[in-house]
Amino acid sequence: MSKFKIPVQTVHSGILQENAIMLGDKSMKRLKIPAHGIIHLSFGSFRQEVTVIPVPKADSLRVSEGLARRLGWRGRPVLNASYSTSSRILRLVR
């Protein structure tokens, strides 16, 4: 399980649904996350099943405004990310 810091960007809810995240190709390769796969996103006690949409030439995690609001994220946080391939959980920690 690899870990690294990843910047988070919020996108308009009309562009991205709350059950999907956009992740840069480089980050997906480093974390070994399958493209267009369904994984669990975990932050503190929050956990939700999401679909991963790959984004070429991006090195950030993009989430909808609604999901960012539910998670209590303001601005552009940089979080520690780790992914467990066996349980398919993307864990984010401040």
C-alpha positions as protocol buffer text, in pm:
chain_id: "A"
residue {
  index: 1
  type: MET
  ca { x: 0 y: 0 z: 0 }
}
residue {
  index: 2
  type: SER
  ca { x: 163 y: 324 z: -113 }
}
residue {
  index: 3
  type: LYS
  ca { x: 98 y: 663 z: 46 }
}
residue {
  index: 4
  type: PHE
  ca { x: 146 y: 1015 z: -82 }
}
residue {
  index: 5
  type: LYS
  ca { x: 5 y: 1366 z: -59 }
}
residue {
  index: 6
  type: ILE
  ca { x: -259 y: 1466 z: -310 }
}
residue {
  index: 7
  type: PRO
  ca { x: -420 y: 1809 z: -368 }
}
residue {
  index: 8
  type: VAL
  ca { x: -801 y: 1816 z: -377 }
}
residue {
  index: 9
  type: GLN
  ca { x: -1001 y: 2030 z: -620 }
}
residue {
  index: 10
  type: THR
  ca { x: -1374 y: 2092 z: -600 }
}
residue {
  index: 11
  type: VAL
  ca { x: -1576 y: 2097 z: -923 }
}
residue {
  index: 12
  type: HIS
  ca { x: -1931 y: 2211 z: -987 }
}
residue {
  index: 13
  type: SER
  ca { x: -2192 y: 1954 z: -890 }
}
residue {
  index: 14
  type: GLY
  ca { x: -2344 y: 1970 z: -1240 }
}
residue {
  index: 15
  type: ILE
  ca { x: -2015 y: 1840 z: -1384 }
}
residue {
  index: 16
  type: LEU
  ca { x: -1949 y: 1560 z: -1140 }
}
residue {
  index: 17
  type: GLN
  ca { x: -2194 y: 1349 z: -941 }
}
residue {
  index: 18
  type: GLU
  ca { x: -2145 y: 1287 z: -569 }
}
residue {
  index: 19
  type: ASN
  ca { x: -2082 y: 917 z: -627 }
}
residue {
  index: 20
  type: ALA
  ca { x: -1787 y: 979 z: -861 }
}
residue {
  index: 21
  type: ILE
  ca { x: -1437 y: 1119 z: -825 }
}
residue {
  index: 22
  type: MET
  ca { x: -1183 y: 1226 z: -1086 }
}
residue {
  index: 23
  type: LEU
  ca { x: -824 y: 1121 z: -1030 }
}
residue {
  index: 24
  type: GLY
  ca { x: -511 y: 1194 z: -1231 }
}
residue {
  index: 25
  type: ASP
  ca { x: -352 y: 910 z: -1427 }
}
residue {
  index: 26
  type: LYS
  ca { x: -23 y: 944 z: -1238 }
}
residue {
  index: 27
  type: SER
  ca { x: -198 y: 921 z: -902 }
}
residue {
  index: 28
  type: MET
  ca { x: -399 y: 619 z: -1016 }
}
residue {
  index: 29
  type: LYS
  ca { x: -82 y: 439 z: -1122 }
}
residue {
  index: 30
  type: ARG
  ca { x: 101 y: 523 z: -797 }
}
residue {
  index: 31
  type: LEU
  ca { x: -192 y: 401 z: -588 }
}
residue {
  index: 32
  type: LYS
  ca { x: -275 y: 109 z: -822 }
}
residue {
  index: 33
  type: ILE
  ca { x: -640 y: 211 z: -855 }
}
residue {
  index: 34
  type: PRO
  ca { x: -828 y: 55 z: -1149 }
}
residue {
  index: 35
  type: ALA
  ca { x: -967 y: 300 z: -1409 }
}
residue {
  index: 36
  type: HIS
  ca { x: -1346 y: 330 z: -1413 }
}
residue {
  index: 37
  type: GLY
  ca { x: -1357 y: 97 z: -1114 }
}
residue {
  index: 38
  type: ILE
  ca { x: -1588 y: 122 z: -816 }
}
residue {
  index: 39
  type: ILE
  ca { x: -1402 y: 175 z: -488 }
}
residue {
  index: 40
  type: HIS
  ca { x: -1478 y: 297 z: -136 }
}
residue {
  index: 41
  type: LEU
  ca { x: -1371 y: 650 z: -42 }
}
residue {
  index: 42
  type: SER
  ca { x: -1290 y: 686 z: 328 }
}
residue {
  index: 43
  type: PHE
  ca { x: -1223 y: 1006 z: 523 }
}
residue {
  index: 44
  type: GLY
  ca { x: -1253 y: 987 z: 903 }
}
residue {
  index: 45
  type: SER
  ca { x: -1581 y: 811 z: 981 }
}
residue {
  index: 46
  type: PHE
  ca { x: -1720 y: 891 z: 633 }
}
residue {
  index: 47
  type: ARG
  ca { x: -1727 y: 610 z: 379 }
}
residue {
  index: 48
  type: GLN
  ca { x: -1893 y: 604 z: 37 }
}
residue {
  index: 49
  type: GLU
  ca { x: -1878 y: 390 z: -274 }
}
residue {
  index: 50
  type: VAL
  ca { x: -1755 y: 596 z: -571 }
}
residue {
  index: 51
  type: THR
  ca { x: -1665 y: 546 z: -935 }
}
residue {
  index: 52
  type: VAL
  ca { x: -1314 y: 655 z: -1034 }
}
residue {
  index: 53
  type: ILE
  ca { x: -1286 y: 859 z: -1354 }
}
residue {
  index: 54
  type: PRO
  ca { x: -928 y: 890 z: -1487 }
}
residue {
  index: 55
  type: VAL
  ca { x: -805 y: 1235 z: -1591 }
}
residue {
  index: 56
  type: PRO
  ca { x: -499 y: 1255 z: -1818 }
}
residue {
  index: 57
  type: LYS
  ca { x: -216 y: 1489 z: -1720 }
}
residue {
  index: 58
  type: ALA
  ca { x: -367 y: 1579 z: -1382 }
}
residue {
  index: 59
  type: ASP
  ca { x: -209 y: 1520 z: -1046 }
}
residue {
  index: 60
  type: SER
  ca { x: -505 y: 1590 z: -820 }
}
residue {
  index: 61
  type: LEU
  ca { x: -825 y: 1446 z: -681 }
}
residue {
  index: 62
  type: ARG
  ca { x: -1143 y: 1618 z: -801 }
}
residue {
  index: 63
  type: VAL
  ca { x: -1469 y: 1586 z: -611 }
}
residue {
  index: 64
  type: SER
  ca { x: -1811 y: 1749 z: -645 }
}
residue {
  index: 65
  type: GLU
  ca { x: -1904 y: 2051 z: -435 }
}
residue {
  index: 66
  type: GLY
  ca { x: -2169 y: 1843 z: -258 }
}
residue {
  index: 67
  type: LEU
  ca { x: -1925 y: 1569 z: -160 }
}
residue {
  index: 68
  type: ALA
  ca { x: -1666 y: 1825 z: -44 }
}
residue {
  index: 69
  type: ARG
  ca { x: -1935 y: 1993 z: 169 }
}
residue {
  index: 70
  type: ARG
  ca { x: -2036 y: 1659 z: 326 }
}
residue {
  index: 71
  type: LEU
  ca { x: -1671 y: 1590 z: 409 }
}
residue {
  index: 72
  type: GLY
  ca { x: -1619 y: 1937 z: 558 }
}
residue {
  index: 73
  type: TRP
  ca { x: -1348 y: 2035 z: 309 }
}
residue {
  index: 74
  type: ARG
  ca { x: -1299 y: 2406 z: 241 }
}
residue {
  index: 75
  type: GLY
  ca { x: -1059 y: 2561 z: -2 }
}
residue {
  index: 76
  type: ARG
  ca { x: -809 y: 2325 z: -162 }
}
residue {
  index: 77
  type: PRO
  ca { x: -685 y: 2081 z: 101 }
}
residue {
  index: 78
  type: VAL
  ca { x: -381 y: 1861 z: 48 }
}
residue {
  index: 79
  type: LEU
  ca { x: -447 y: 1518 z: 195 }
}
residue {
  index: 80
  type: ASN
  ca { x: -250 y: 1201 z: 252 }
}
residue {
  index: 81
  type: ALA
  ca { x: -385 y: 925 z: 31 }
}
residue {
  index: 82
  type: SER
  ca { x: -343 y: 549 z: 52 }
}
residue {
  index: 83
  type: TYR
  ca { x: -522 y: 270 z: -132 }
}
residue {
  index: 84
  type: SER
  ca { x: -576 y: -90 z: -29 }
}
residue {
  index: 85
  type: THR
  ca { x: -615 y: -313 z: -334 }
}
residue {
  index: 86
  type: SER
  ca { x: -756 y: -603 z: -134 }
}
residue {
  index: 87
  type: SER
  ca { x: -1041 y: -404 z: 26 }
}
residue {
  index: 88
  type: ARG
  ca { x: -1066 y: -140 z: -254 }
}
residue {
  index: 89
  type: ILE
  ca { x: -1057 y: 150 z: -5 }
}
residue {
  index: 90
  type: LEU
  ca { x: -904 y: 489 z: -86 }
}
residue {
  index: 91
  type: ARG
  ca { x: -822 y: 639 z: 255 }
}
residue {
  index: 92
  type: LEU
  ca { x: -772 y: 1013 z: 283 }
}
residue {
  index: 93
  type: VAL
  ca { x: -623 y: 1172 z: 594 }
}
residue {
  index: 94
  type: ARG
  ca { x: -536 y: 1534 z: 676 }
}
